[in-house]
Amino acid sequence: MSWAAFGGGETSLALAVVTLILTVFAGLLTGGAAYGRNITWARIRGQGFRAFLERDAEIATGCLSGKQALLQISLMPVVLALGATAIAFIAVTT
């Protein structure tokens, strides 16, 4: 959406950087899920997203619920995308 509304001119660089960061976060999320500890492709295929949200995820300092882990992983890319959209909107309107 940001590209369609604000792509072109000086804002293209900012949007490109935000898109790159979002892509890296998504890639790390996917890679971490694929190659995480005690995870095999057979176990991933057998579980649904709802099952992930309802079970615990082990981290270095203990355990998190699946919902807490999803929130921690997905919050940063969403905030960055919203911030970039706000910055681009301000740049275009001023």
CYANA upper distance limits for C-alpha pairs under 8 A (distance plus 0.5 A):
  1 MET  CA      5 ALA  CA      6.77
  2 SER  CA      6 PHE  CA      6.13
  2 SER  CA      7 GLY  CA      7.49
  2 SER  CA     15 LEU  CA      7.95
  2 SER  CA     85 THR  CA      6.50
  2 SER  CA     88 ALA  CA      8.46
  3 TRP  CA      7 GLY  CA      4.98
  3 TRP  CA     12 SER  CA      8.39
  3 TRP  CA     15 LEU  CA      7.46
  6 PHE  CA     11 THR  CA      7.11
  6 PHE  CA     12 SER  CA      8.05
  6 PHE  CA     88 ALA  CA      6.99
  6 PHE  CA     89 PHE  CA      7.84
  6 PHE  CA     92 VAL  CA      7.83
  7 GLY  CA     11 THR  CA      6.82
  7 GLY  CA     12 SER  CA      5.75
  7 GLY  CA     15 LEU  CA      7.86
  8 GLY  CA     12 SER  CA      5.73
 10 GLU  CA     14 ALA  CA      8.27
 11 THR  CA     15 LEU  CA      6.71
 11 THR  CA     88 ALA  CA      6.72
 11 THR  CA     91 ALA  CA      8.16
 12 SER  CA     16 ALA  CA      6.45
 13 LEU  CA     17 VAL  CA      6.73
 14 ALA  CA     18 VAL  CA      6.77
 14 ALA  CA     84 ALA  CA      7.73
 14 ALA  CA     88 ALA  CA      8.32
 15 LEU  CA     19 THR  CA      6.48
 15 LEU  CA     84 ALA  CA      7.39
 15 LEU  CA     88 ALA  CA      8.45
 16 ALA  CA     20 LEU  CA      6.58
 17 VAL  CA     21 ILE  CA      6.71
 18 VAL  CA     22 LEU  CA      6.58
 18 VAL  CA     80 LEU  CA      7.46
 18 VAL  CA     81 ALA  CA      7.06
 18 VAL  CA     84 ALA  CA      7.17
 19 THR  CA     23 THR  CA      6.60
 19 THR  CA     81 ALA  CA      8.50
 20 LEU  CA     24 VAL  CA      6.71
 21 ILE  CA     25 PHE  CA      6.71
 21 ILE  CA     77 PRO  CA      8.09
 22 LEU  CA     26 ALA  CA      6.65
 22 LEU  CA     77 PRO  CA      6.04
 22 LEU  CA     80 LEU  CA      8.37
 22 LEU  CA     81 ALA  CA      8.04
 23 THR  CA     27 GLY  CA      6.54
 24 VAL  CA     28 LEU  CA      6.58
 25 PHE  CA     29 LEU  CA      6.63
 25 PHE  CA     77 PRO  CA      7.17
 26 ALA  CA     30 THR  CA      6.69
 27 GLY  CA     31 GLY  CA      6.40
 28 LEU  CA     32 GLY  CA      6.24
 29 LEU  CA     33 ALA  CA      6.67
 29 LEU  CA     73 ILE  CA      7.76
 30 THR  CA     34 ALA  CA      6.67
 31 GLY  CA     35 TYR  CA      6.49
 31 GLY  CA     36 GLY  CA      8.38
 32 GLY  CA     36 GLY  CA      5.72
 33 ALA  CA     39 ILE  CA      8.24
 34 ALA  CA     39 ILE  CA      7.52
 34 ALA  CA     40 THR  CA      8.08
 34 ALA  CA     41 TRP  CA      7.90
 35 TYR  CA     39 ILE  CA      7.14
 35 TYR  CA     40 THR  CA      8.33
 39 ILE  CA     43 ARG  CA      6.94
 39 ILE  CA     44 ILE  CA      7.44
 40 THR  CA     44 ILE  CA      6.86
 41 TRP  CA     45 ARG  CA      6.70
 42 ALA  CA     46 GLY  CA      6.80
 43 ARG  CA     47 GLN  CA      6.98
 44 ILE  CA     48 GLY  CA      8.35
 47 GLN  CA     51 ALA  CA      6.55
 47 GLN  CA     52 PHE  CA      7.70
 48 GLY  CA     52 PHE  CA      7.09
 49 PHE  CA     53 LEU  CA      6.91
 50 ARG  CA     54 GLU  CA      6.85
 51 ALA  CA     55 ARG  CA      6.83
 52 PHE  CA     56 ASP  CA      8.30
 52 PHE  CA     66 GLY  CA      6.17
 53 LEU  CA     65 SER  CA      7.55
 53 LEU  CA     66 GLY  CA      4.56
 53 LEU  CA     67 LYS  CA      5.55
 53 LEU  CA     70 LEU  CA      8.21
 54 GLU  CA     65 SER  CA      7.49
 54 GLU  CA     66 GLY  CA      6.32
 54 GLU  CA     67 LYS  CA      7.76
 55 ARG  CA     65 SER  CA      6.58
 55 ARG  CA     66 GLY  CA      6.09
 56 ASP  CA     63 CYS  CA      6.69
 56 ASP  CA     64 LEU  CA      6.01
 56 ASP  CA     65 SER  CA      4.86
 56 ASP  CA     66 GLY  CA      5.92
 57 ALA  CA     63 CYS  CA      6.05
 57 ALA  CA     64 LEU  CA      5.70
 57 ALA  CA     65 SER  CA      6.42
 57 ALA  CA     66 GLY  CA      6.42
 57 ALA  CA     69 ALA  CA      7.57
 58 GLU  CA     62 GLY  CA      6.51
 58 GLU  CA     63 CYS  CA      5.02
 58 GLU  CA     64 LEU  CA      6.95
 59 ILE  CA     63 CYS  CA      6.19
 59 ILE  CA     64 LEU  CA      7.72
 64 LEU  CA     68 GLN  CA      6.56
 64 LEU  CA     69 ALA  CA      6.65
 65 SER  CA     69 ALA  CA      6.79
 66 GLY  CA     70 LEU  CA      6.63
 67 LYS  CA     71 LEU  CA      6.67
 68 GLN  CA     72 GLN  CA      6.72
 69 ALA  CA     73 ILE  CA      6.66
 70 LEU  CA     74 SER  CA      6.42
 71 LEU  CA     75 LEU  CA      6.11
 72 GLN  CA     76 MET  CA      7.98
 74 SER  CA     78 VAL  CA      7.01
 75 LEU  CA     79 VAL  CA      6.65
 76 MET  CA     80 LEU  CA      6.59
 77 PRO  CA     81 ALA  CA      6.60
 78 VAL  CA     82 LEU  CA      6.70
 79 VAL  CA     83 GLY  CA      6.50
 80 LEU  CA     84 ALA  CA      6.55
 81 ALA  CA     85 THR  CA      6.66
 82 LEU  CA     86 ALA  CA      6.67
 83 GLY  CA     87 ILE  CA      6.60
 84 ALA  CA     88 ALA  CA      6.52
 85 THR  CA     89 PHE  CA      6.53
 86 ALA  CA     90 ILE  CA      6.64
 87 ILE  CA     91 ALA  CA      6.59
 88 ALA  CA     92 VAL  CA      6.63
 89 PHE  CA     93 THR  CA      6.63
 90 ILE  CA     94 THR  CA      6.56
